[in-house]
Amino acid sequence: MSSLEFLQRQIHTAEELRSVVKMMKVLAAVNIHQYEQAVVSLAEYNRTIEMALHVAMAPTYTNGDRPACYPRALLNGSVGRCGVMIFGSEQGMCGQFNEQISRYAIAELEKLNIAQEQLAIFAIGSRLITHLETADYAIEQTFVMPSSLAGITSMVQEILLHIATWRDRQQVARILLFYNHLHSNMFYEPYKLQLLPLDRAWLQYIESQTWRSRTIPTFTMPSDALVASLLRQYFFISLYRAFGESLASENASRLASMQVAEKNIEDRLTEFNGRFQQERQSAITGELLEIISGFELMQR
């Protein structure tokens, strides 16, 4: 194969790669938008749940009958094991996404000074496994990270069942979520959320809120049952938001990686095209010199 043919094949391959990278950039941008929209919608729903909790907990609406379903079971996390959920990715080509969240989670767990035998770790996304095992953290179970919004709800429901099992059979009192939180289309950072025990300051904040409607809220079911139901919704929202934020961040990281890849491909194409033009010019010059030499010989 001549050097010109070789360069043509190189150029063709690079152009095909550039097309694939551009398509992946478009898909990543679309995914970021849909996950961001899901998180925004979830924020509105979360606000509704918080206001409902305010009504169910505040003495103004409960005739002084404070709910007693959460103080011990959900507020006390000093005794028992610690359940940890780390959100990573199932797919590659997303830069330092998994390494960054793994490193952050490990650093935060070391700050808490919890013995490893007291940890129960769920890895959500198979790409996390290597990073955690390299740091000598045992993974209790691995979940497949959903690849679309449609798969998040069923995964959240499954994890909620595992949380119930954790608390009933393994005496897990504290549950921590670690996931990447998106700030913009290209920037994200690791985030930690304590799912359990419930934050007392958060509950006090909800209870102290002011009802902003002229219509006085009321409810007919027992306040304990109502608060328990609302807290289940709060747990669902928290997990769903963690999935949405993580998937949006994953696609942001992938978009950044694809932009770097596209720049590298463009640089290579520029190099290949330059070499191709140079080789082609050399070949043409050589052919012309041969023609001139042949003509001169004929003139003799």
Backbone torsions as a table, in degrees:
resi	resn	phi	psi	omega
1	MET	NA	129.9	179.4
2	SER	-71.1	162.8	-179.8
3	SER	-63.9	-33.8	178.5
4	LEU	-65.1	-43.6	178.7
5	GLU	-64.6	-39.9	178.6
6	PHE	-62.2	-44.5	179.7
7	LEU	-65.9	-36.8	177.2
8	GLN	-61.9	-41.0	177.7
9	ARG	-65.9	-39.9	177.6
10	GLN	-62.1	-43.2	179.4
11	ILE	-64.3	-43.6	179.8
12	HIS	-61.9	-43.5	178.8
13	THR	-63.0	-43.9	179.9
14	ALA	-63.5	-39.0	179.0
15	GLU	-66.4	-37.7	176.6
16	GLU	-65.5	-42.1	177.2
17	LEU	-62.1	-39.8	178.7
18	ARG	-61.9	-39.3	178.3
19	SER	-64.4	-41.7	178.6
20	VAL	-63.9	-44.4	-179.5
21	VAL	-62.6	-42.0	178.3
22	LYS	-62.1	-40.4	178.0
23	MET	-64.3	-40.6	178.5
24	MET	-65.9	-35.2	176.0
25	LYS	-62.7	-43.6	179.6
26	VAL	-63.0	-45.5	179.9
27	LEU	-62.4	-41.8	179.5
28	ALA	-63.0	-42.5	179.8
29	ALA	-64.1	-41.3	178.1
30	VAL	-64.0	-43.0	179.9
31	ASN	-63.7	-41.8	178.3
32	ILE	-57.0	-45.8	-177.7
33	HIS	-61.8	-45.5	-176.3
34	GLN	-70.0	-35.0	177.6
35	TYR	-71.6	-37.2	175.9
36	GLU	-62.0	-43.0	179.3
37	GLN	-63.5	-37.9	178.4
38	ALA	-64.5	-41.6	179.6
39	VAL	-66.1	-39.6	178.0
40	VAL	-62.7	-45.1	178.5
41	SER	-62.3	-37.0	179.8
42	LEU	-65.6	-33.3	179.1
43	ALA	-62.8	-38.4	177.8
44	GLU	-66.1	-42.6	178.8
45	TYR	-65.0	-39.7	179.0
46	ASN	-62.3	-38.6	177.4
47	ARG	-62.2	-39.8	177.9
48	THR	-63.3	-42.6	179.0
49	ILE	-63.8	-41.4	179.9
50	GLU	-63.7	-40.7	178.5
51	MET	-67.6	-35.7	176.2
52	ALA	-66.0	-39.2	175.8
53	LEU	-63.4	-38.8	177.5
54	HIS	-57.8	-45.2	-179.8
55	VAL	-65.8	-41.0	-176.4
56	ALA	-73.7	-22.7	-174.4
57	MET	-103.0	-30.0	-173.6
58	ALA	-72.0	133.4	179.9
59	PRO	-58.3	-25.6	-179.0
60	THR	-57.5	-35.1	-175.2
61	TYR	-105.2	-7.4	-175.8
62	THR	-111.2	9.7	-178.6
63	ASN	56.5	36.1	179.0
64	GLY	79.3	0.2	-178.7
65	ASP	-88.8	89.8	-178.3
66	ARG	-73.6	138.5	177.4
67	PRO	-66.0	141.5	-176.9
68	ALA	-117.6	20.1	-173.4
69	CYS	-84.3	-16.8	-172.3
70	TYR	-114.6	-17.7	-169.5
71	PRO	-53.0	-50.8	-174.4
72	ARG	-87.5	-46.3	-173.4
73	ALA	-69.2	-34.6	-172.0
74	LEU	-112.9	-9.7	-178.7
75	LEU	-103.2	-18.6	-175.1
76	ASN	-102.4	113.9	178.5
77	GLY	-122.6	18.1	-175.3
78	SER	-79.5	-23.2	-177.5
79	VAL	-119.5	129.3	178.5
80	GLY	123.2	178.0	-179.0
81	ARG	-81.0	171.0	-179.6
82	CYS	-117.3	121.0	175.7
83	GLY	-91.9	132.3	-176.1
84	VAL	-124.4	129.2	175.6
85	MET	-118.8	120.9	-178.8
86	ILE	-115.3	127.2	-175.2
87	PHE	-100.8	118.6	177.7
88	GLY	-123.7	-143.7	-178.1
89	SER	-128.1	158.1	175.6
90	GLU	-97.0	-23.5	-177.1
91	GLN	-112.1	161.1	-179.4
92	GLY	-94.5	-157.7	179.7
93	MET	56.6	41.9	178.1
94	CYS	-130.6	34.1	172.6
95	GLY	61.8	-134.9	-177.1
96	GLN	-92.2	19.8	-173.7
97	PHE	-54.4	-54.4	-176.7
98	ASN	-72.7	-39.8	179.0
99	GLU	-62.8	-39.5	-177.3
100	GLN	-66.2	-47.0	-178.1
101	ILE	-71.0	-33.7	177.1
102	SER	-65.1	-46.3	-179.8
103	ARG	-61.7	-41.4	179.6
104	TYR	-65.4	-46.3	-179.0
105	ALA	-62.0	-43.7	179.9
106	ILE	-62.7	-43.1	179.3
107	ALA	-62.7	-41.6	-179.9
108	GLU	-67.8	-38.9	178.9
109	LEU	-67.1	-36.3	177.1
110	GLU	-65.4	-35.3	177.0
111	LYS	-63.5	-35.2	-179.1
112	LEU	-75.2	-15.0	176.3
113	ASN	56.9	47.4	178.6
114	ILE	-98.1	129.1	178.2
115	ALA	-61.2	142.8	-175.0
116	GLN	-63.0	-30.3	178.5
117	GLU	-69.4	-13.8	177.6
118	GLN	-94.2	3.5	-179.4
119	LEU	-103.0	139.6	170.5
120	ALA	-123.2	111.3	-170.6
121	ILE	-108.4	128.0	170.1
122	PHE	-104.5	124.7	174.4
123	ALA	-101.7	118.0	-179.7
124	ILE	-103.3	98.8	-173.3
125	GLY	117.8	118.1	-173.3
126	SER	-67.3	-19.6	-178.9
127	ARG	-70.3	-12.0	178.5
128	LEU	-78.8	-25.0	-167.2
129	ILE	-55.2	-50.7	-176.8
130	THR	-58.5	-44.0	-177.5
131	HIS	-63.9	-40.9	-178.2
132	LEU	-74.3	-41.3	-179.5
133	GLU	-68.7	-32.3	176.5
134	THR	-62.1	-32.3	178.6
135	ALA	-88.7	10.5	176.8
136	ASP	65.9	33.4	173.9
137	TYR	-102.2	123.4	-179.6
138	ALA	-78.6	134.1	179.4
139	ILE	-99.5	121.9	-179.8
140	GLU	-73.0	-40.7	-179.5
141	GLN	-156.8	146.9	177.9
142	THR	-115.4	134.8	177.3
143	PHE	-113.5	150.6	176.6
144	VAL	-81.8	125.5	177.0
145	MET	-70.1	126.6	178.5
146	PRO	-58.7	150.1	-179.9
147	SER	-102.2	2.5	179.7
148	SER	-155.7	168.7	177.5
149	LEU	-61.2	-34.0	-176.1
150	ALA	-61.8	-27.5	-176.9
151	GLY	-90.5	-6.0	-174.8
152	ILE	-71.5	-44.9	-174.4
153	THR	-58.1	-48.8	-179.3
154	SER	-64.4	-34.8	178.6
155	MET	-68.7	-40.1	177.2
156	VAL	-62.2	-43.5	179.4
157	GLN	-61.9	-40.6	178.7
158	GLU	-64.5	-42.6	-179.6
159	ILE	-67.0	-37.0	177.1
160	LEU	-61.0	-36.5	176.2
161	LEU	-65.6	-39.6	178.0
162	HIS	-66.6	-35.8	177.3
163	ILE	-63.0	-42.3	177.6
164	ALA	-60.9	-40.2	177.6
165	THR	-66.5	-42.2	175.8
166	TRP	-52.5	-50.8	-174.2
167	ARG	-70.2	-36.8	-175.9
168	ASP	-78.7	-40.6	-170.1
169	ARG	-107.5	-24.4	-175.4
170	GLN	-115.4	7.8	178.1
171	GLN	53.6	40.3	175.9
172	VAL	-79.3	117.6	-176.7
173	ALA	-104.0	-26.6	-179.1
174	ARG	-119.9	137.1	178.3
175	ILE	-129.8	124.6	-179.0
176	LEU	-117.3	138.8	174.8
177	LEU	-111.6	133.6	175.6
178	PHE	-122.2	120.8	179.1
179	TYR	-153.6	162.2	178.1
180	ASN	-83.9	134.7	-176.9
181	HIS	-109.7	125.9	-175.8
182	LEU	-83.0	131.4	176.2
183	HIS	-104.5	-34.8	178.0
184	SER	-152.0	-179.3	-177.8
185	ASN	-61.3	-19.3	-175.7
186	MET	-124.6	-2.0	-173.6
187	PHE	-130.3	131.4	176.7
188	TYR	-144.0	163.3	178.1
189	GLU	-146.6	155.3	179.8
190	PRO	-66.1	150.1	-176.6
191	TYR	-142.6	144.6	177.4
192	LYS	-119.3	133.9	176.3
193	LEU	-128.1	128.5	174.4
194	GLN	-90.3	108.1	-179.9
195	LEU	-75.9	-43.3	175.9
196	LEU	-139.5	146.6	-4.8
197	PRO	-68.1	159.5	179.3
198	LEU	-62.9	144.5	179.2
199	ASP	-74.6	116.4	-179.3
200	ARG	-61.1	-38.8	179.7
201	ALA	-62.7	-38.2	178.0
202	TRP	-64.1	-43.5	178.7
203	LEU	-64.3	-40.7	178.4
204	GLN	-65.7	-37.6	177.7
205	TYR	-62.7	-45.3	179.8
206	ILE	-62.1	-43.5	-178.1
207	GLU	-65.2	-30.6	-176.0
208	SER	-85.7	-4.7	-178.3
209	GLN	-64.8	157.5	179.0
210	THR	-102.8	131.1	176.9
211	TRP	-73.2	123.3	-169.3
212	ARG	-98.4	7.8	178.3
213	SER	-106.4	152.8	177.6
214	ARG	-74.2	-20.8	178.7
215	THR	-79.0	125.0	-179.1
216	ILE	-77.7	122.6	-178.6
217	PRO	-72.5	152.0	177.4
218	THR	-151.5	164.6	176.0
219	PHE	-151.3	159.0	-174.9
220	THR	-110.4	-23.9	-178.6
221	MET	-79.6	159.7	178.7
222	PRO	-56.9	140.7	-176.4
223	SER	-61.6	-36.1	178.4
224	ASP	-59.1	-47.1	-178.7
225	ALA	-65.9	-38.5	179.9
226	LEU	-65.9	-45.8	179.4
227	VAL	-62.9	-41.8	179.1
228	ALA	-60.5	-42.6	179.2
229	SER	-65.6	-42.0	179.8
230	LEU	-66.9	-36.5	178.5
231	LEU	-68.1	-33.7	174.8
232	ARG	-62.1	-39.1	176.2
233	GLN	-65.9	-37.0	177.7
234	TYR	-62.6	-43.1	178.2
235	PHE	-63.5	-41.7	178.6
236	PHE	-60.6	-46.8	-179.6
237	ILE	-61.3	-43.7	-177.6
238	SER	-61.8	-43.0	179.5
239	LEU	-70.5	-42.4	179.4
240	TYR	-61.1	-42.5	179.1
241	ARG	-63.6	-38.8	178.4
242	ALA	-61.3	-42.9	176.8
243	PHE	-63.2	-47.5	-178.1
244	GLY	-62.0	-45.3	179.3
245	GLU	-63.5	-43.3	-177.9
246	SER	-65.2	-44.2	-179.9
247	LEU	-66.6	-37.6	176.1
248	ALA	-64.0	-42.2	179.5
249	SER	-66.5	-39.4	178.0
250	GLU	-59.3	-44.9	179.8
251	ASN	-70.0	-31.4	174.7
252	ALA	-64.7	-41.5	177.8
253	SER	-65.6	-40.1	178.5
254	ARG	-65.7	-39.4	178.0
255	LEU	-61.3	-43.3	178.4
256	ALA	-63.5	-42.0	179.1
257	SER	-63.6	-40.3	-179.9
258	MET	-68.1	-32.7	177.1
259	GLN	-66.7	-40.1	176.1
260	VAL	-64.7	-43.2	179.4
261	ALA	-62.5	-41.3	179.4
262	GLU	-63.0	-40.9	178.3
263	LYS	-62.9	-42.5	178.7
264	ASN	-64.1	-40.8	178.9
265	ILE	-65.0	-41.8	177.8
266	GLU	-60.5	-41.2	178.4
267	ASP	-63.3	-42.5	179.7
268	ARG	-66.5	-39.6	178.2
269	LEU	-62.9	-41.3	177.2
270	THR	-60.2	-42.8	179.0
271	GLU	-65.1	-46.8	-178.8
272	PHE	-63.5	-43.5	179.8
273	ASN	-64.3	-38.7	177.2
274	GLY	-63.1	-45.1	178.6
275	ARG	-65.2	-39.1	-179.9
276	PHE	-62.8	-44.8	179.2
277	GLN	-63.5	-38.7	179.6
278	GLN	-66.4	-45.8	179.6
279	GLU	-64.0	-40.9	180.0
280	ARG	-64.5	-42.1	178.5
281	GLN	-64.1	-39.6	178.3
282	SER	-64.0	-41.0	179.6
283	ALA	-64.7	-43.1	179.1
284	ILE	-63.7	-43.4	178.8
285	THR	-61.0	-42.0	179.0
286	GLY	-63.4	-41.1	178.9
287	GLU	-65.3	-40.5	178.5
288	LEU	-63.5	-41.6	178.8
289	LEU	-63.4	-37.7	178.0
290	GLU	-65.3	-41.4	179.2
291	ILE	-63.4	-44.5	179.8
292	ILE	-62.8	-43.2	179.5
293	SER	-62.3	-42.4	179.0
294	GLY	-64.2	-39.8	178.9
295	PHE	-64.8	-41.2	179.5
296	GLU	-64.3	-38.1	178.0
297	LEU	-64.8	-39.0	179.4
298	MET	-66.1	-33.4	-179.6
299	GLN	-68.3	-24.9	179.7
300	ARG	-77.3	NA	NA
